[in-house]
Amino acid sequence: MPDVQARIVVTSDRGGRAREGESLDEATVLLLHGIGVSSRYFHRLSSVLAERGRTIAVDLPGFGRAPKPGRRMTVEDYADLVATFPDGRELRGVVVVGHSMGTQVATSLARSRPDLVAELVLLGPVMAPEDRAPLRAASRLALDTLRESPHSNALVLTDYLRCGLRWYLSVLPSMLDHRLEDDLPLIEAPVTIVRGERDPIARADWARAVAALAPEGRFVEVQGAPHVVMLSHAREVARIVGRRSAAGAGGRAAAASSSELGE
């Protein structure tokens, strides 16, 4: 991105590693966070996933440890940056796990660079068309705080403070304008939509509908979980992330299906 001083910060690189100069291999899981927050809320999930392969968590520009760039960023800008990192190495055949706004970045990446993405796992995808007005979105977020654990709320709040209201509001219009429903029908990779049963942001009807739009879509609901499902139910989400990759092409569903995971 020539006119933007922006960089992704790798905050966690755990598990198996590619040798110097090699592309990242298909065992790699890449974790993309949502608006206002950072990779910190992936810490439980990345610990579990690292037991069986390489897991990379990043801070997108303007969030967490990553510096704020010289101009506002869009969802598509973030996807373009993700496509060529770290240190100029390209992603190849990775499993991309996005949460909240990170689901939009993940699908934008898979749409523009299908050669890079082997599988998408979209946690708490945002958001239904009727919820995209700023005040409506804010009310959904406020409701979710009542359902999250104190640990989750503390992580999110401190990340919001670090991000700052100005940067948050500069990115928010792109998130609210982004139409996940336009991207998903064009995604070639298998897609798993995951929502927590108690998630007021990614509502059940919306999550099921977008799962059905993907050519190889699947819907999974994690019982008892709120929006930050990978923090409250890390092992359940880790099992979902590995399921389709392990099955390989022969085990992929051609149509959307649904299932539930208990606590």
DOROLUM-40182 format. One line per 10 residues: their letters; for each residue x, y, z of N, C-alpha, C. Coordinates in steps of 0.2 Angstrom, whole numbers, plus 5000, padded with zeros to 4 digits. Layout:
N
A	X:Y:Z:X:Y:Z:X:Y:Z  ...
END
This chain:
263
MPDVQARIVV	5004:4994:5000:5000:5000:5000:5004:5006:5000  5006:5009:4994:5011:5014:4993:5011:5020:4998  5005:5023:4999:5004:5029:5002:5003:5029:5010  5003:5023:5012:5001:5022:5019:5007:5019:5023  5009:5022:5029:5013:5019:5033:5010:5015:5038  5009:5009:5036:5005:5004:5040:5009:4997:5040  5008:4994:5046:5011:4987:5047:5007:4983:5052  5007:4977:5050:5004:4972:5055:5010:4970:5060  5008:4969:5066:5012:4967:5071:5010:4960:5073  5015:4955:5072:5014:4948:5074:5015:4948:5082
TSDRGGRARE	5010:4947:5085:5010:4947:5093:5011:4940:5095  5010:4935:5091:5011:4928:5094:5012:4923:5088  5017:4919:5088:5019:4915:5083:5021:4908:5086  5017:4904:5087:5017:4898:5091:5017:4891:5087  5019:4886:5090:5019:4880:5087:5024:4879:5081  5023:4874:5076:5028:4873:5071:5029:4879:5067  5035:4879:5065:5038:4885:5061:5040:4883:5054  5039:4887:5049:5042:4886:5043:5050:4888:5043  5054:4885:5039:5061:4887:5039:5062:4893:5035  5067:4897:5037:5068:4903:5034:5068:4904:5027
GESLDEATVL	5064:4908:5024:5063:4909:5017:5058:4905:5014  5055:4901:5018:5049:4897:5015:5043:4901:5016  5038:4899:5012:5031:4902:5013:5028:4898:5019  5023:4901:5022:5019:4898:5027:5015:4893:5024  5015:4887:5028:5012:4881:5025:5005:4880:5027  5002:4875:5025:4995:4874:5025:4993:4872:5033  4998:4871:5037:4996:4870:5044:4995:4876:5048  4997:4882:5045:4997:4888:5048:4989:4890:5049  4988:4893:5055:4982:4896:5057:4983:4903:5058  4980:4908:5055:4980:4915:5055:4974:4918:5059
LLHGIGVSSR	4975:4922:5064:4970:4924:5068:4969:4932:5067  4963:4934:5065:4962:4941:5064:4956:4944:5068  4958:4949:5072:4954:4951:5077:4949:4956:5074  4944:4959:5079:4939:4963:5077:4941:4971:5078  4936:4975:5077:4937:4982:5078:4938:4984:5085  4943:4989:5086:4944:4991:5093:4948:4987:5097  4949:4981:5096:4952:4976:5100:4959:4974:5097  4962:4968:5100:4968:4966:5097:4969:4959:5098  4974:4956:5096:4975:4949:5096:4975:4946:5103  4975:4950:5108:4975:4948:5115:4970:4943:5117
YFHRLSSVLA	4964:4944:5114:4958:4940:5116:4958:4933:5112  4963:4932:5108:4964:4925:5105:4969:4921:5110  4971:4923:5115:4977:4920:5119:4975:4913:5121  4969:4911:5123:4967:4905:5125:4967:4900:5118  4963:4903:5113:4963:4899:5107:4970:4897:5104  4974:4902:5104:4981:4901:5101:4985:4896:5105  4984:4896:5111:4987:4891:5115:4985:4884:5113  4979:4883:5113:4976:4876:5111:4978:4874:5104  4977:4879:5099:4979:4877:5092:4986:4876:5091  4991:4879:5095:4998:4879:5094:5000:4872:5097
ERGRTIAVDL	4996:4868:5100:4998:4861:5102:4998:4856:5096  4995:4859:5090:4995:4854:5084:4998:4857:5078  5000:4864:5078:5002:4867:5072:5004:4874:5073  5006:4877:5068:5008:4884:5069:5002:4889:5069  5002:4893:5074:4997:4898:5074:5000:4905:5075  4997:4910:5071:5000:4917:5071:4994:4921:5072  4995:4925:5078:4990:4931:5079:4993:4937:5078  4989:4942:5075:4992:4948:5073:4988:4954:5076  4991:4960:5076:4987:4966:5078:4987:4970:5071  4981:4971:5069:4980:4975:5063:4982:4983:5064
PGFGRAPKPG	4984:4986:5059:4986:4993:5060:4981:4998:5064  4983:5001:5069:4979:5005:5073:4976:5002:5079  4978:4995:5080:4975:4992:5085:4980:4988:5089  4979:4987:5096:4984:4984:5100:4991:4987:5099  4996:4983:5098:5003:4986:5098:5005:4989:5091  5000:4988:5086:5002:4991:5079:5001:4998:5079  5006:5002:5076:5005:5009:5076:4999:5011:5071  4996:5017:5072:4991:5020:5068:4994:5022:5062  4991:5020:5056:4994:5023:5049:4992:5030:5048  4995:5032:5042:4994:5040:5041:4987:5042:5038
RRMTVEDYAD	4983:5037:5037:4976:5038:5035:4971:5033:5037  4965:5034:5036:4960:5029:5038:4960:5023:5034  4959:5017:5037:4959:5011:5034:4952:5008:5033  4952:5004:5027:4945:5001:5026:4946:4993:5027  4941:4990:5027:4942:4982:5028:4946:4980:5022  4945:4982:5016:4949:4980:5010:4956:4982:5011  4958:4987:5014:4965:4989:5015:4968:4984:5020  4965:4982:5025:4967:4977:5030:4969:4971:5026  4964:4969:5022:4965:4962:5019:4971:4963:5014  4972:4968:5011:4978:4969:5006:4984:4968:5010
LVATFPDGRE	4984:4971:5016:4990:4971:5020:4992:4964:5023  4986:4960:5025:4987:4953:5027:4990:4949:5022  4988:4950:5015:4990:4946:5010:4998:4945:5009  5002:4950:5011:5009:4950:5011:5012:4951:5017  5013:4947:5022:5016:4947:5028:5018:4940:5030  5023:4939:5035:5027:4944:5038:5033:4945:5034  5037:4950:5034:5043:4951:5031:5043:4949:5023  5037:4951:5020:5037:4950:5013:5035:4943:5011  5035:4938:5015:5033:4932:5013:5025:4931:5012  5023:4928:5007:5016:4927:5006:5013:4921:5009
LRGVVVVGHS	5007:4922:5011:5003:4917:5014:5002:4912:5009  5002:4905:5010:5000:4900:5006:4996:4895:5009  4989:4894:5007:4985:4888:5010:4984:4888:5017  4983:4894:5020:4982:4895:5027:4975:4894:5029  4974:4892:5035:4967:4893:5038:4966:4900:5042  4962:4904:5039:4961:4910:5042:4955:4910:5047  4956:4912:5053:4951:4913:5058:4950:4920:5059  4944:4923:5058:4942:4930:5059:4937:4930:5064  4937:4935:5068:4932:4937:5073:4929:4944:5072  4922:4944:5072:4919:4951:5072:4921:4954:5065
MGTQVATSLA	4924:4960:5066:4926:4963:5059:4932:4959:5056  4935:4955:5060:4940:4951:5057:4937:4946:5052  4931:4944:5053:4927:4940:5048:4927:4944:5041  4926:4950:5041:4926:4954:5035:4933:4954:5031  4938:4955:5036:4945:4955:5033:4946:4949:5030  4944:4943:5033:4946:4937:5031:4942:4935:5024  4936:4937:5024:4932:4936:5018:4935:4940:5012  4937:4946:5013:4940:4950:5008:4946:4948:5006  4950:4945:5010:4956:4942:5008:4955:4936:5004  4950:4931:5006:4949:4925:5002:4946:4927:4995
RSRPDLVAEL	4942:4932:4995:4939:4934:4988:4944:4937:4984  4949:4941:4986:4954:4944:4982:4960:4940:4980  4961:4936:4985:4967:4931:4984:4965:4924:4986  4961:4921:4982:4959:4914:4984:4965:4909:4984  4970:4910:4981:4976:4906:4981:4979:4906:4988  4978:4910:4992:4981:4911:4999:4977:4907:5004  4971:4906:5003:4967:4904:5009:4964:4897:5008  4966:4892:5012:4963:4885:5012:4956:4884:5015  4955:4888:5020:4949:4888:5024:4947:4894:5028  4941:4896:5028:4939:4901:5033:4935:4899:5038
VLLGPVMAPE	4936:4901:5044:4932:4900:5050:4930:4907:5053  4924:4909:5052:4922:4916:5054:4918:4915:5060  4920:4918:5066:4918:4918:5072:4914:4925:5073  4907:4924:5075:4903:4930:5076:4903:4935:5071  4901:4933:5065:4902:4938:5059:4897:4944:5060  4899:4949:5058:4896:4956:5058:4894:4958:5051  4888:4961:5051:4882:4961:5055:4876:4961:5051  4870:4959:5053:4864:4959:5050:4863:4966:5047  4860:4967:5041:4858:4973:5038:4854:4978:5043  4850:4975:5046:4846:4979:5051:4849:4982:5057
DRAPLRAASR	4855:4979:5058:4859:4981:5064:4865:4986:5062  4866:4988:5056:4872:4992:5054:4871:4999:5055  4866:5002:5057:4866:5009:5060:4870:5009:5066  4874:5015:5066:4879:5015:5072:4876:5014:5079  4870:5017:5080:4867:5017:5087:4864:5010:5088  4862:5007:5083:4859:5000:5083:4865:4995:5085  4871:4996:5081:4877:4992:5083:4879:4993:5090  4879:4999:5092:4882:5001:5099:4877:4997:5104  4871:4997:5103:4866:4994:5108:4867:4986:5108  4869:4983:5102:4871:4976:5102:4877:4975:5106
LALDTLRESP	4882:4979:5105:4888:4978:5109:4887:4979:5116  4883:4984:5118:4882:4985:5125:4879:4979:5128  4874:4976:5125:4871:4970:5127:4875:4964:5128  4880:4964:5123:4885:4958:5124:4889:4959:5130  4891:4965:5132:4895:4966:5138:4892:4963:5144  4885:4962:5144:4882:4959:5150:4882:4952:5150  4884:4949:5144:4885:4942:5144:4892:4939:5144  4897:4943:5143:4904:4941:5143:4906:4941:5151  4912:4937:5151:4915:4936:5158:4919:4943:5160  4920:4944:5166:4924:4950:5168:4931:4950:5164
HSNALVLTDY	4934:4944:5163:4940:4944:5160:4940:4946:5153  4935:4944:5149:4933:4946:5142:4932:4954:5142  4928:4956:5146:4926:4963:5146:4932:4968:5148  4937:4965:5152:4943:4969:5154:4948:4969:5148  4948:4964:5144:4953:4964:5138:4950:4969:5133  4943:4968:5132:4940:4972:5127:4941:4980:5129  4939:4981:5135:4939:4988:5137:4946:4991:5137  4951:4988:5139:4958:4991:5139:4960:4991:5132  4958:4987:5127:4960:4988:5120:4957:4994:5117  4950:4995:5119:4947:5000:5116:4950:5007:5119
LRCGLRWYLS	4952:5007:5125:4956:5013:5127:4962:5014:5124  4966:5009:5122:4972:5010:5119:4971:5012:5111  4966:5009:5108:4964:5011:5101:4962:5018:5101  4958:5020:5106:4955:5027:5106:4949:5028:5101  4945:5033:5104:4939:5034:5100:4940:5036:5093  4944:5041:5092:4945:5044:5085:4947:5038:5080  4952:5034:5082:4953:5029:5077:4948:5024:5076  4944:5022:5082:4938:5017:5081:4933:5020:5076  4932:5026:5077:4926:5029:5073:4929:5030:5066  4935:5031:5065:4938:5031:5058:4937:5025:5054
VLPSMLDHRL	4937:5019:5058:4937:5012:5054:4929:5010:5054  4925:5012:5059:4918:5010:5060:4914:5010:5053  4914:5016:5050:4910:5016:5043:4912:5011:5039  4918:5009:5038:4920:5003:5033:4917:4997:5035  4917:4996:5042:4914:4989:5045:4907:4989:5044  4903:4995:5045:4896:4995:5044:4894:4994:5037  4898:4997:5033:4896:4997:5026:4898:4991:5022  4902:4987:5025:4904:4981:5022:4899:4975:5021  4898:4972:5016:4893:4967:5015:4895:4960:5014  4896:4957:5020:4898:4950:5020:4894:4946:5015
EDDLPLIEAP	4888:4947:5015:4883:4943:5010:4885:4944:5003  4889:4949:5001:4891:4949:4994:4898:4945:4993  4902:4945:4998:4908:4941:4997:4907:4934:4997  4903:4931:5002:4903:4924:5003:4901:4920:4997  4896:4922:4993:4895:4917:4987:4901:4917:4982  4906:4921:4983:4912:4921:4978:4918:4917:4982  4917:4915:4988:4923:4912:4991:4923:4904:4989  4929:4902:4987:4930:4896:4984:4932:4891:4990  4935:4893:4995:4937:4889:5001:4931:4887:5005  4932:4882:5009:4927:4880:5014:4926:4885:5019
VTIVRGERDP	4920:4887:5021:4918:4892:5026:4914:4889:5031  4916:4890:5038:4913:4888:5043:4911:4894:5047  4904:4896:5048:4902:4901:5052:4900:4899:5059  4903:4902:5064:4903:4900:5071:4900:4906:5075  4895:4905:5079:4892:4910:5083:4891:4907:5090  4891:4911:5095:4889:4909:5102:4882:4909:5103  4879:4904:5106:4872:4904:5107:4869:4910:5110  4873:4914:5114:4871:4920:5117:4873:4926:5114  4876:4926:5108:4879:4932:5105:4873:4936:5102  4873:4942:5105:4868:4947:5102:4870:4951:5096
IARADWARAV	4876:4950:5094:4879:4954:5089:4879:4950:5082  4881:4944:5082:4880:4940:5077:4874:4935:5078  4868:4938:5076:4862:4934:5078:4861:4928:5074  4857:4923:5077:4857:4917:5074:4854:4917:5067  4849:4920:5066:4846:4920:5059:4851:4923:5054  4855:4928:5056:4860:4931:5051:4865:4926:5050  4868:4923:5055:4873:4918:5055:4871:4912:5050  4866:4910:5051:4863:4904:5047:4863:4906:5040  4860:4912:5039:4859:4915:5032:4865:4915:5028  4870:4918:5031:4877:4919:5028:4880:4913:5027
AALAPEGRFV	4880:4908:5031:4883:4901:5030:4880:4898:5024  4873:4899:5023:4870:4896:5017:4872:4899:5010  4875:4905:5011:4877:4909:5005:4884:4906:5002  4888:4903:5006:4895:4901:5004:4894:4894:5000  4897:4893:4995:4897:4887:4991:4898:4881:4995  4903:4882:5000:4905:4876:5004:4904:4879:5011  4898:4881:5013:4897:4884:5020:4894:4879:5025  4896:4881:5031:4893:4877:5037:4892:4881:5042  4887:4880:5046:4885:4884:5052:4886:4880:5059  4889:4882:5064:4890:4879:5070:4889:4884:5076
EVQGAPHVVM	4885:4882:5080:4883:4886:5086:4886:4883:5092  4889:4887:5096:4892:4885:5102:4888:4887:5108  4885:4882:5112:4880:4883:5117:4883:4887:5123  4879:4891:5125:4881:4895:5131:4886:4901:5130  4889:4902:5124:4894:4906:5122:4891:4913:5120  4895:4919:5122:4893:4925:5120:4897:4927:5113  4898:4933:5112:4901:4936:5106:4908:4933:5105  4912:4934:5111:4919:4933:5111:4920:4925:5112  4917:4921:5108:4917:4914:5109:4923:4910:5110  4928:4913:5106:4935:4909:5106:4938:4911:5113
LSHAREVARI	4936:4915:5117:4939:4916:5124:4935:4912:5129  4929:4912:5128:4925:4909:5133:4925:4901:5132  4926:4899:5126:4925:4892:5124:4931:4890:5119  4937:4891:5121:4943:4890:5117:4943:4883:5114  4943:4878:5118:4944:4871:5116:4938:4869:5111  4932:4871:5112:4927:4870:5107:4928:4873:5100  4930:4879:5101:4932:4883:5094:4938:4880:5091  4943:4878:5095:4949:4874:5092:4947:4868:5088  4942:4864:5091:4940:4858:5087:4936:4860:5081  4933:4865:5081:4930:4867:5074:4935:4869:5069
VGRRSAAGAG	4940:4873:5071:4945:4875:5067:4949:4870:5063  4950:4864:5067:4954:4859:5064:4950:4854:5060  4943:4854:5061:4939:4848:5058:4939:4848:5051  4938:4853:5047:4938:4853:5040:4944:4852:5036  4950:4855:5039:4956:4855:5036:4959:4847:5037  4957:4844:5043:4959:4837:5044:4956:4833:5039  4949:4834:5038:4946:4830:5033:4948:4830:5026  4951:4836:5024:4953:4837:5017:4947:4838:5012  4949:4838:5006:4944:4840:5001:4939:4835:5001  4940:4828:5002:4935:4823:5002:4930:4824:5007
GRAAAASSSE	4932:4827:5013:4927:4827:5018:4923:4834:5018  4924:4838:5014:4920:4844:5014:4913:4844:5012  4909:4847:5015:4902:4847:5013:4901:4852:5007  4897:4851:5003:4896:4855:4997:4890:4860:4998  4886:4859:5004:4881:4863:5005:4881:4865:5013  4877:4870:5014:4877:4872:5021:4874:4867:5026  4877:4866:5032:4873:4862:5037:4874:4865:5043  4871:4863:5048:4872:4866:5055:4873:4860:5060  4876:4862:5066:4877:4858:5071:4878:4862:5077  4878:4859:5083:4879:4863:5089:4885:4859:5093
LGE	4888:4863:5097:4893:4861:5102:4891:4863:5109  4891:4858:5114:4890:4860:5121:4896:4862:5124  4895:4864:5130:4901:4867:5134:4906:4862:5136
END
